[in-house]
């Protein structure tokens, strides 16, 4: 049996350091990609929300104009009939 002076354990430990470093680097890259994916989904959702708000604002303005037009027409007819 060869004498055990601890070099075998240290050599195995040194050999595993590049593997650990590679796993750590891979984990960091994966986490970065997941974070960027999340941010991109947030940006896309905000873009959709802004487009929807802009579209609905136009619809609201049209409805408001129509309602106000009818209101003022009715108010004018009431005033006209009241003076006769």
Buried (B, 14 or more C-beta within 10 A) or exposed (E): EEEEEEEEEEEEEEEEEEEEEEEEEEEEEEEEEEEEEEEEEEEEEEEEEEEEEEEEEEEEEEEEEEEEEEEEEEEEEEEEEEEE
